[in-house]
Amino acid sequence: MIKVDQEKCIGCGLCAGICPETFQMNAEGKSEPVSQEVSNCAQNAGASCPVGAISL
Ligand code: SF4
């Protein structure tokens, strides 16, 4: 299951830029998964998160 740790996320927006089909920024300025498809771009976004907030 794709998850974003809301405590760790610093709201840099990188994941949403890399994979907007899976990650979108919410009203708190944090990333949220909007799909549970573990696509290539979702994996790239997970690997690119600077604080390791994404698990998938
Ligand atoms: S890349 Fe990581 S820190 Fe940046 S918005 Fe996404 S989950 Fe948050």
py3Dmol code that shows the C-alpha trace and the ligand (Angstrom):
import py3Dmol

protein = """\
ATOM      1  CA  MET A   1       0.000   0.000   0.000  1.00  0.00           C
ATOM      2  CA  ILE A   2       1.316   3.442  -0.954  1.00  0.00           C
ATOM      3  CA  LYS A   3       1.552   5.777   2.026  1.00  0.00           C
ATOM      4  CA  VAL A   4       3.009   9.178   2.777  1.00  0.00           C
ATOM      5  CA  ASP A   5       4.130   9.764   6.356  1.00  0.00           C
ATOM      6  CA  GLN A   6       2.519  13.140   7.100  1.00  0.00           C
ATOM      7  CA  GLU A   7       4.962  13.782   9.953  1.00  0.00           C
ATOM      8  CA  LYS A   8       8.032  13.262   7.757  1.00  0.00           C
ATOM      9  CA  CYS A   9       6.807  14.986   4.577  1.00  0.00           C
ATOM     10  CA  ILE A  10       8.317  18.475   4.231  1.00  0.00           C
ATOM     11  CA  GLY A  11       6.035  19.427   1.340  1.00  0.00           C
ATOM     12  CA  CYS A  12       8.763  19.839  -1.265  1.00  0.00           C
ATOM     13  CA  GLY A  13       6.407  18.730  -4.043  1.00  0.00           C
ATOM     14  CA  LEU A  14       8.963  16.494  -5.758  1.00  0.00           C
ATOM     15  CA  CYS A  15       6.807  13.358  -5.726  1.00  0.00           C
ATOM     16  CA  ALA A  16       3.803  15.191  -7.162  1.00  0.00           C
ATOM     17  CA  GLY A  17       6.050  16.620  -9.883  1.00  0.00           C
ATOM     18  CA  ILE A  18       7.492  13.214 -10.758  1.00  0.00           C
ATOM     19  CA  CYS A  19       4.245  11.271 -10.532  1.00  0.00           C
ATOM     20  CA  PRO A  20       1.101  13.436 -10.419  1.00  0.00           C
ATOM     21  CA  GLU A  21      -1.082  10.398 -11.175  1.00  0.00           C
ATOM     22  CA  THR A  22      -0.149   9.009  -7.765  1.00  0.00           C
ATOM     23  CA  PHE A  23       0.788  11.955  -5.534  1.00  0.00           C
ATOM     24  CA  GLN A  24      -0.962  15.263  -5.009  1.00  0.00           C
ATOM     25  CA  MET A  25      -0.355  18.023  -2.515  1.00  0.00           C
ATOM     26  CA  ASN A  26      -3.146  18.451   0.021  1.00  0.00           C
ATOM     27  CA  ALA A  27      -4.502  21.536   1.777  1.00  0.00           C
ATOM     28  CA  GLU A  28      -1.832  21.211   4.479  1.00  0.00           C
ATOM     29  CA  GLY A  29       0.903  21.371   1.836  1.00  0.00           C
ATOM     30  CA  LYS A  30       1.778  17.708   2.287  1.00  0.00           C
ATOM     31  CA  SER A  31       1.714  14.954  -0.287  1.00  0.00           C
ATOM     32  CA  GLU A  32      -1.071  12.384  -0.386  1.00  0.00           C
ATOM     33  CA  PRO A  33      -1.427   9.258  -2.497  1.00  0.00           C
ATOM     34  CA  VAL A  34      -4.364   9.509  -4.907  1.00  0.00           C
ATOM     35  CA  SER A  35      -3.790   6.087  -6.456  1.00  0.00           C
ATOM     36  CA  GLN A  36      -2.523   2.759  -5.182  1.00  0.00           C
ATOM     37  CA  GLU A  37      -0.961   1.734  -8.489  1.00  0.00           C
ATOM     38  CA  VAL A  38       2.736   0.996  -7.945  1.00  0.00           C
ATOM     39  CA  SER A  39       3.796   2.352 -11.327  1.00  0.00           C
ATOM     40  CA  ASN A  40       7.332   3.142 -12.422  1.00  0.00           C
ATOM     41  CA  CYS A  41       6.845   6.822 -11.690  1.00  0.00           C
ATOM     42  CA  ALA A  42       5.421   6.055  -8.239  1.00  0.00           C
ATOM     43  CA  GLN A  43       8.540   4.020  -7.504  1.00  0.00           C
ATOM     44  CA  ASN A  44      10.755   6.817  -8.832  1.00  0.00           C
ATOM     45  CA  ALA A  45       8.938   9.332  -6.653  1.00  0.00           C
ATOM     46  CA  GLY A  46       9.338   7.088  -3.621  1.00  0.00           C
ATOM     47  CA  ALA A  47      13.046   6.733  -4.265  1.00  0.00           C
ATOM     48  CA  SER A  48      13.413  10.498  -4.794  1.00  0.00           C
ATOM     49  CA  CYS A  49      11.728  11.727  -1.625  1.00  0.00           C
ATOM     50  CA  PRO A  50      14.482  13.555   0.300  1.00  0.00           C
ATOM     51  CA  VAL A  51      13.112  12.571   3.697  1.00  0.00           C
ATOM     52  CA  GLY A  52      11.985   9.016   2.972  1.00  0.00           C
ATOM     53  CA  ALA A  53       8.348   9.808   3.717  1.00  0.00           C
ATOM     54  CA  ILE A  54       6.930   7.557   0.985  1.00  0.00           C
ATOM     55  CA  SER A  55       6.415   3.865   1.498  1.00  0.00           C
ATOM     56  CA  LEU A  56       5.181   1.577  -1.281  1.00  0.00           C
TER      57      LEU A  56
END
"""
ligand_1 = """\
8
SF4
S 8.914 14.086 -2.104
Fe 8.659 13.475 0.058
S 8.885 15.380 1.233
Fe 8.541 15.948 -0.893
S 6.305 16.284 -1.014
Fe 6.721 14.142 -1.629
S 6.491 12.952 0.273
Fe 6.707 15.090 0.857
"""
view = py3Dmol.view(width=600, height=400)
view.addModel(protein, "pdb")
view.setStyle({"model": 0}, {"cartoon": {"style": "trace"}})
view.addModel(ligand_1, "xyz")
view.setStyle({"model": 1}, {"stick": {}})
view.zoomTo()
view.show()
